Amino acid sequence: MADRELRATCPCCAEREAKGILFRRPVSDELCGLCLDAPVVDGDSAPPDGDALLTSILACTPVKLRWDLSVQEVEALGSALIKRCNTLLDNAVSAHTDSAQAVTWAGVMQPLVEADAEFGVVESVCTFPGHVSADKAVRDACTAADTRLSAYAIESSARKDVYEAVLAFSETAEAKNLTGEKARCVQKKLLAFRRLGVHLEGEVASQVKGLLTRMSELGIQFSKNLGEEDESMELSEAELAGMPADYLRERKQPNGKFKVTLKYPCYVPLMEKCRVPETRRLMEAAFNSRCKQANGAILEELVSLRHQKAQLMGYASHAAFVLEDRMAKSAEAVGAFLSELARKLAPLLESDLAQLADLKKLDGVEGAITAYDRSYYCKRLEETKFKVDHEALKRYFPLQTVQAGLLGIYQELLGLTFTRNPDLEAAAWHSDVSAFTVSDTATAELVGYFYMDMHPRAGKYGHAACFGLQPGCVLGGRRIPPVAAMVCNFPKPTAESPALLTHRDVETFFHEFGHVMHQLCSTVELEMFAGTRVERDFVEAPSQMLENWCWKPEALARMSRHHETGEPIPDELLNALLASRTANAGILNMRQIVLATFDQRIHSVGEADTAAVLAEVTAELMRIPATPGTNMAASFGHMGGGYDAQYYGYMWSEVYSADMFASRFEAEGIFSAVAGSSYRHEILSRGGSRDAMESLVAFLGREPSQTPFLRAKGLEL
């Protein structure tokens, strides 16, 4: 703001203006310098002007994001965004139907890519607070906006007049001479239209559009139900026998009991450490019954609707429809991949189950391992066979130390510099949030920005995820930098102790921050290819690869020290941790195969009793029966939308992640600047501007191999 004289501001904007945290272009003296509304005087409370709000957001540079909107402003902004995008799409159609002008990229395609970019930015402002705001009214408004904008996205993506304009342009000489992103854009736009059934006629087209809208609404509600879940119970100290003192201290109530919830930071440690089988049984049943009625019904309706849509469009199943546009290409290829891997992992699973049963027998309990035994005895096996003391290990992973080390590794590896940004922090959605500016170390050029929201709170998204907030792309003739947020639920520091992470938490941190870097390192021009917009069965590979650093002593040394003494992890404890990497490999990997197989089965049929199918697949592959009366599928967030028929991608992409790590970083050194630069420029920066296989081959120098993946699973080759 130093490059212009400050203008008048509304009272609501005065504090932000004084802090200089938002950057605007010069405006007239009659308008607020921040929101571009007329200054409010004497308590006037006119309804928000959505068009002016949209203009103000798009005028911001370099970050076009705001997190302080009221419920009314969210609603008004959503309406204005829809109107603005409709205008751009109408312009594209006019360029086609106006016989006085030629059909060109500038006339037809440019308005469409502008609409993509504007929608990609402003949608985040309208919807992201639904995952993180402390204000339930705002969360509800953002969820409503998400529903409305998703419905609009479906409607606008299915406009036949826009499809006809793109089709007409694709047949011109200009289109046939395009290269790079523009050529790919035309190809992908036409494919997207056809996969939405836009080329269909009459009643079939109308049915497909209606199904898409309903599916979108259901997916949003599925996610909202999970986010709002807040079940808890109070247990006695005896019922929590085995739990560490700090776990109990954080949850003690005035009545002397301890409040436990079904959120991950509470649930996972309890299932791993509590010695009381009945407590674990109660918790496991409650955890896998979350949203059972509401989300169970939603998922089963989604399965039916997805199948109906696929068949209307000429596909045998939803799985067949989805996989046609993925690296795997077909449901048959995915089925073969999962079956073959399950066959190879079966001996490891049998060995793991036998060892867990032996541990259970030592506790004086005969019988097979149950769902509420699995986590407890897996942890016991690590501690007894490999001598890994995870409670002792936590003392060496204070969050601040892990974060500093992790950020340092990423900076060195990718040639980046991260600098705290107090202005973005002051304007963030919660006081817990930290923010950073990212620049290229060699050139000092701006790369982007990221937020970190690390601790749980009421109503917040309950898992760990990276949210792309502002795509790195060209908008209005100028490049806008990418912005992303890492949202986690790591323990919060207390008066007695800093936030201490488990080694699994460290892996999660490394993984999700890998997605942040995938978003920020993107250098594409078009929004549709920005960041993680790659094939869904590849999108996890870059982050999965980076988890390997959490198992390397030289990397762990940078991310750990005792929270009281500052000492490094003792060799005995470190060696035990490293030796345990393949502990429970059969159980843990078969669990992923169970979920992926369940996903494929329900999306290969017209209707499914999800609880019954999950129980069947679990018994068939896992050999640990699902608890009767539960339905984990109702809280399987991936099934609500986005990963439907695609959960196999986690393991599919591991094939590539293992090969990338073994062939380049393990061979050249995990801090190799050469390998890191190649990774940044061949994998991360390209986004979806070329096929993932092309990026892989460019990075590896050859076709990918499955061998490193199988070795990493502990399989003898």
N, C-alpha and C positions, 0 to 999 in steps of 0.2 A: 504494500500500500504506500510505500515511500515515493512511488513514481507519480503520485497525483495528490491533489489537495483533498482532505477528507470532506465528505458531504454530510448532510443531515442524516440522522438515523432514527429509526423507530426505537421506542424505549426497549422493546424486546431484543433489539440487535445491538444496543449501545455497548454492552459489556464485551461482546465478541469484537466489535469494531475497535474498541480501545486496546484489546489484546493483539489485534492485527493478525488474527488466525485464519481469516478467509481473504482470498484475493479476488478483486473484482475489476472489471474494466470501468473507466470513467462513465458517469451517468449524469443526467440533468440535475440541477439544484433542487428540483421539485420532488425528487424521488429519494427514497432511502438508499444509502450507499451499499447496503447489504442485501436486503430482500427486494429492492426495487419497487416496493409499495410506497404510497404516499405516507409520510410520517404520521403516526397515530397521535392525536392531540385530545386532551381532556377525556381520556378513557373511552374513545370511540372503539367499537369492536365489530367493524364490518367483516363480513365473511372473507376468508382468504381468497386472493386472486391467483388461481392456479396457473394461469398463463404467465403472469409476472414472476411467480415463484419458479416456474420452469425456465424462464429466460434468465433469471438470476443464477440458477444452478449451472446452466450451460455456459454462462459467461465467466464462471469461476476458472481461474488458472492457478496452479496446475491441477489441483484436486477439486473435482466437481461433485463433492459429496457433502451432505449435511445430516446431522444425527439429532437435531433438536426440534424436529417438526412436531406440531400438535396433531391430535387425531384429525381435526378439520383440515389441516394443511396436507396431511398424507392423502386424504380423500381428494382434495382439490388438485394436488399434484398428479395423482393417478389419472384423473379426468383430463387434465391438460396434456399429459404425455400421450394418451390415446388419441386425442384430437390432433396433436402435432404429427404423430406417426401416420395417421390416416391421410393428412395433407400430403406428406411425402410420398405415400403409396399412390395417392390420386395423381400426383405430378408424374409419376412413372407411367401410369396408365395413359394419361393425356399425351405424353410424348409418343406413345404407340398409336393412339387413335387419331391424333391430329395429322391429317393427310398433308398438311402444309410443311411438316418438318420430317427429317429423316429419323429413323430409329437408331439411336446411338447409345454408347455407354453413358455419356453425360446425361442424356435425357431419361433413359430407362433404369440403368443399373446404379448410377450415382445416388439418386434419391433413396434407393433401397439400402445401400450400404450406409448411408447417413442415418436412416431410420434404425438400422441394426445397432449402430454405435450409440445413438442417443438413448435408445431403449435400454441397451446394456448398462449404461451409466445410471440413468434415472430410476430404473426398476430397483436397483440396489437401495436407493434412498427410500423408496416406498416399502420395500419388503424385508430388508436385512434386519431392521430393529425388531421384527417379529421373533427373531431368534435370540436376541441379546438384551433388549430393553428391560429395565427394572420396573417399568410402568405397564401393568397388565392392559390398561385401556389402549396404550400405544401398540402393544403386541397384538391385541385383537384387531386393531385398525389395520396394522400391517399384514396380518393374515388375510383379512378381507381384501386388502389391496392385492395381495399375491393371487388370490382366487380370481379377482377381476382381471388383473393384467395377464394371468395365464390364459384365461378364457379369450381375452383379446388377442394374445399371441397366436392361439390356435385359429381364431377367426381370420386374422390378417394373413396368416401363413397359408390359409386355404382359399384365398381370393382368386377366383378363376381369371378375372380380368388382369391381375398382376402376373399370373402364370402365363397368360397369352402374350403379355408384353415381353416377358423374359424369353419365351419361346421364339417370338418374332425376332428379337435381338440376336438370339443364338444362331439364327440362320443368315445373318448379315456377313459381309466380307470382313467388317471390323471385328466381329466376334471370332471369326475363324482365324484371325491373325493375332489374337490375344495370346499372351504367354503368362507364366507365373501365377500369382495370386488371382489376377483378374480372370484368367481362363478357368482356373479351378473354381472360382466363385460362381461363374455361369453354370458350370457342370453341377456343382453341389446344390445350387438353388433349384435347378430343374429336378434333380433327384429328390430333394426335400419335398417339393410340390407333389411329385408323383407318389412318394411314400405317405403323404397325407391324403391321397385319393383325389387330388384336385382335377386330375384328368378324367375322373369318372363323371358320369352324367346322371341327372335327374335324382330320383329317390335314393339311389345308392350313395351319391355324394352327400346328400343331406343327412343320411343315417351316419356316415363316417364322421361328419362334422359334429353331430350331436353326441356320439360316443366319445370323441376326443374331449369335448367340453366336460362331460360328466366325469371322465377319468381324471381330468385335471383337478376338478373340485374334490374328488375323493382322495387323491394323493395329498393334497394340501391339508385336508382334515385329518388324515392318518398321521401326518407329521405333527400337527398341532396337538392332537390327543397325547402323543408321546411326550411332547415338550411340557405339557401341563400336568402330567402324571406326578402326584406328590404323596403317594402312600408312605406311611411310616408306622413304626411300632416301637413300644418301649419294652426293653428287656432288662432283666436283672444281671448283676455281675456274674452270678453263677451260670446263667444262660449264655454268657459271653466268655466263658473260660477259654483261655488261650490267646485272647486278644491283647495286644501290647498296651502298655499304660497310656501312651499318647493317644491311641485310638479311643480308649475309654474316656480320657480326660476331655477330649473335644466334644463328646456326646453326652456328658453327664447332665441330668436334669435336676431341678430343685427337689424332686421327690426321691432322689437317690437312684433312680433308674437311668437307663441309657437309651437315647432316641436313635434308632437306626432307620435309614431310608433305603430305597431301591436304586439310588443314584450310584454310579460306578465307584466313586472314591470311598463310598461306604460299603457297598455290596461286595465288591471283589475281594478286599482284604478279609472280610468276615468269612467268605466261602473258602478262603485259603488257610485261615488260621484258627477258626473257632473249633474247639475240640468237642463240642456238644452236637451230636448228630441231629437231635430234634430241632435245634436252632437252625442248623443248616437246611434241614428239610423244609421248615416253615419258610425260610428266606428264598430258597430255590423255587418253591411252588409259587410264592408271591411274585418273584421276579419274572418268571416265565408265564405269569398270568396277567401281566400288565396290559391294560386296555383290551383284555381278552374279548369281551363282548362287542365293544364298539369297533375296534380295529379288525377283529376277526371277520365281522360282517362286511366291513369295507374291503378287506383284501379279497374275500371271496366274490364280491361284486366286481372288483377290478379284474380278477381272473376271467370272469365271464365276459365282461365288456371288451377286454383286450382280445379275447379269442374271437368274439363276434366281429370286431373291426378287422382283424387279420383275414378272416374268411371272406368278408365283403370285398377285400382288396385282392383276393385270389391266392392267399397263402394258407398252408395247411394248419398253421398254429401261430400264436404270438411269438413263440421262440423262433420259428422259421422266419418270420417277418423281421424281428430285431437283428438276428445274426447275419442276415444277408449283407448288412452294411458294416460289419465288424471284421477284424482281422481273421476271425475263425471262419466266417462265411456261411456256416451251416450248423443246424442243430445236431446233425449227425457227427460232424467233426468235434463238437463240444462233448457230445455223449461218449465218443470214443476216447477222447482225452481224459475225461473223468473216470471212465471205467478202467482204463489202462493204469492210471495212477492209483486208483483204489486197489487194484490187483497187486501192484508193486509194493504198496504200503501195508498190505494185510499182515505180512510177517512182523513188521515193526509194531503194528497195533496189538497183535497177539502177545508179543513180548511185553509191551507196556502194561497191558491189562493184567497179565500174570504178576508182574512186579507190584502193581497197585493192590491186587488181591492179597498178596503176601503181607504187605504192610497193614492192610485191614485186619488180617488174621492175627498179626502181632498185637493189635488192640483188643483182641479177644472177640472179634466179630467175624462170624463165618458168612459166606454168601458173596454174590457178585457185586461188582462196583455199581452204585446207583448214580443218578444224575446229581444228587447232592453230595456224593462222595468224590466226584471226579476232580474238582479243583483242589480239594483238601489233600487228597493223596498224591496228586501230581506235585503239589508243593512239597509234601513230605518226601517224595522220591528225590526231588532236587536236593533237599536238605540232608537226606541220609546217604544216598548213593554218591552224590557229587559234593556233599558237605557245603552247600550254598546256604549261608545264613542271610536271608533276604532282609531281615530286620536290621542286622548289623550293616549290611550293604547300604541300606537307605541313608544311614548316617553320613555316607560319603557322597550323597547326591542331593545337596541342598539346591533348590530350584535356581537361585541366583548364580551359583557356580556352574550348574549345568548349562544355563542359558548363556552365560558369558563364554563358556568353552565352545558350545555349539555354534554360536554366532561367529566366533573367531574362525572355526573350521570352515564354515560356509564361505566366509569372506576370503580366506586364503585359497580355497579350492576353486572358487569361481571368479576370482579377481574383482571382488566387490568391496565397497566400504559402507558400513551401516552407521548412521549417526542419529542419536535420539532427536526427536522432533517435538519439543514441548508445545508448540502451537497446535499440532494435530492432536496431541494428548488432551489439551484443554478443551478441544471441540469434540472429543470422542463421546461415546454413548454411556460410559461409566468410568468412575475414578480408578477402577482396577486396570484400565487399559493403558498400555504403553504403545508408542508409535515411533517409527524410524524412517529416515530418508535413506535411500539406497543409491549409490553412485558407482560408476566404473572407476576402479582404483587407478588404472593407467591414464585415463583421459579426463577424469573428474566429471564426466557427463552424467546427468541425471538418468537413473534407471527406473526408479519408481518409489513406492512407499508401502509399508506394511504396518498393520496393527497386531498386537498380541493381547488377547483376553483370556487369562489363564486359569481363573478360579470359578468354582460353581456358585450359583445363586438361584433364587427362586425364579422359575419361568424361563431360565436360560436353556439354550440347546444343550442336551445332556451328554453328548459324546465329544469326540475331537474331530475337527474338520477345518479345512481351508475354504474360505469364501472369497471368490473373486468379486471385487466391488466395483472396480473401474477397469475396463479392458484397455490394454496398451494397443492403441490403433490410431489411425488418422481420423480426425473429426473436424469438420469445417475447414479443411485444408491444412490443419496443424496437427502434429502428433501429440496425443495426450498420454501421460505416463500411466502404467498399470498400478493399481492399488489392490491389496489383498488383506484379509484378516485371518489370523489363526485363532480359532476358538477352541479352548480346551477346558477340562475340568480337573486340574491338578489340585492337590490339597492346598489350603490357604495357610500362611504362617499364623502362629498363635503367640501369645505373650511369652510362652515357655519355650517355643521351638520354631525354627524357620520351617518353611515348606520343604518337606523331604520327599523325594521321588523314589519310586521303585525303579529297578532297571527296565522293567516293561514300560513305565512312564517315559523313561529316557528314549526308548525306541519309538514310542508314539510321537514324542516331541520331534525327533529327527525326521520321522516319516511325514508328519503334517507340514513341517517347515520345508520339506522338499517340494510339496505342492505349492507353497508360497513362492519358492524360487522359480518353479515352472511358470507361475503366473507372471512374475516380475521380469524374468529374463527374456520374455517374448519380444521379438523385434518385428513382428508382422505389421502390415498396413491395414488389413481388413479385420473387423471385429469378429467375424465368423470363424477366424483361424487363431484368435488370440489365446495365449496361455495354455490351459489344459484342454482346449477344444480339439482333442485328438481322439482316435478311436477308443471307445470305452474299454476295450480289452487290452489297451496299452497304457491307459492314463495312470494306473498305479505303479507301473514299472519304474519310472524315475525315482519315486519316493521309496519304493521297496529296496531299490539298489542302495540308497543312502542309509538304510538301517544297518548295513554291514559295518559302518564306522562304530556302532555301539558295541561291537564285538572285537574291536582291535585295541590292544593295550595302549598304543601310542595316542589313540584318539580319546580313550577313556581317561587317560592321565590328564588331558586338557579340560575334562568336564567334571572332575571329581576332586574332592578333598573333604576331610572330616569337618563337619559343621562347627565343632568346638575347638579341635586342636589344629586343624589345617593340614593334618597328615594325609599322605596319599593312601589309596586302598592297599592294604597289606598284600604281599604276593600270594599268600595262601588263599585269601578270600578271592582275589582276582583270578587266580588260576582255577579255582573251583567254579567260579562263574563262567569262565570261558569253556571249561570242559562240559558244562551243562547245556551248551547251545542246542544239542540234538536231544536233550532230555525230553521225554514224552512226545517225540517227533511223530510217532505213529498216531497217537491220540489227537494231537493238535492239528495235524494236517488232515486226518480223516474227518475231523469236525468241519473243516472248510469244504471238504468234498461232500459231506452230508448236506450242508447248506446250499452248495451249488447244484447238487443233484435235485434237492427239493425244489429249488427255483426252476430248473428245467422241466421237472415233471408237472408242476402246476401250470406252467405256461405252454404245455404241449397238449392240453385238453381243454374242453369247453367249460367245465366246472370242476371244483375241487373242494373237498372237506379238508381244509388246510391242516387242522390238528391231526386228522387221521393220516394224511400223506406224510407229514413230518414224523409222526410216530413210526410209520412203516419204514421210511428211509433210514431213520436213526437206528432202529432195531436191525435192519438189514446190513448196514455198513459199519455202524459205530459199535454195535454190540453192547451199548449202554442204553437201556430203554428210557424213553421220555416219561416224565412223571405223569401218571393219569390225571386228567382234568386240567392240564396246562395246555397252552398253545403259544410257544415262543414266537411263532410266525406273526402274531398280532403286535409284537414289539420289534420285529425284524424290519428296521427302518428302510433298508434298501428296497424292500418289496413295495413300499408305498409309491415309488416312482423314481425313475432315474437309473436304477440297477436291475429292474425287472428283466428276467431272462438273461442277465449279464453278470450275476455274482461269480460265475466261473472265472471272470476276468482277473480276480485277485490271484488265482493260481496260474492262469494262463500267462499273465504279465510277469509272474515270478520267473518263468523260463527266460525271459529277456533280461530281467534285472540281474539274475545270477550270472548270466553270460557277460553282461556289461561290466560287472564288478570284477569277475575273475579274469577276463581277457584284457582289461585295460588297467584298472586301479590296483588289483592284486599283483599284476605283472609289472606295472611301472611305478608303484608306490601310491599309498592312499592319499598322500598330500601332493601328488604330482601336479604341477601347474600346467604341464602340457596336456595330461589326460583331463584335468578339470576344465581347461579352456575348450578342448574338443567337445567335452560333455555339454558345456554351456552353449556352444555355438551350433553343434550338430543335433542335439536332442532338445534342449530347453528352448532355445531362441526360435526354433522353427515352428513351434506350435502345430497347428493342423494345416499349415501351408503346403505340406507334402505328406504323402503316406508315411505312416509310422515305420513301415518296413524299410523305406528308403532312408529314413533318418538312422535307423539301427545299422544298416549296412554301411552308411557313411561313417558312423562312429566306430564300428567294429572292424571295418575293412574286409568283411566277408558276410556270408549268410549266418544267422544265429544258430547256435547249437543247444540242445537240451541237456547235454552232459553235465555242465556245472550245476544246473538246477537239481538233477537227480542226486548228485554228490552232496549238495547242500542239505538235502533231506535225510542224509545218513544212509542212503542206499548203496549197497555194494555193486559195482559195475564190472 
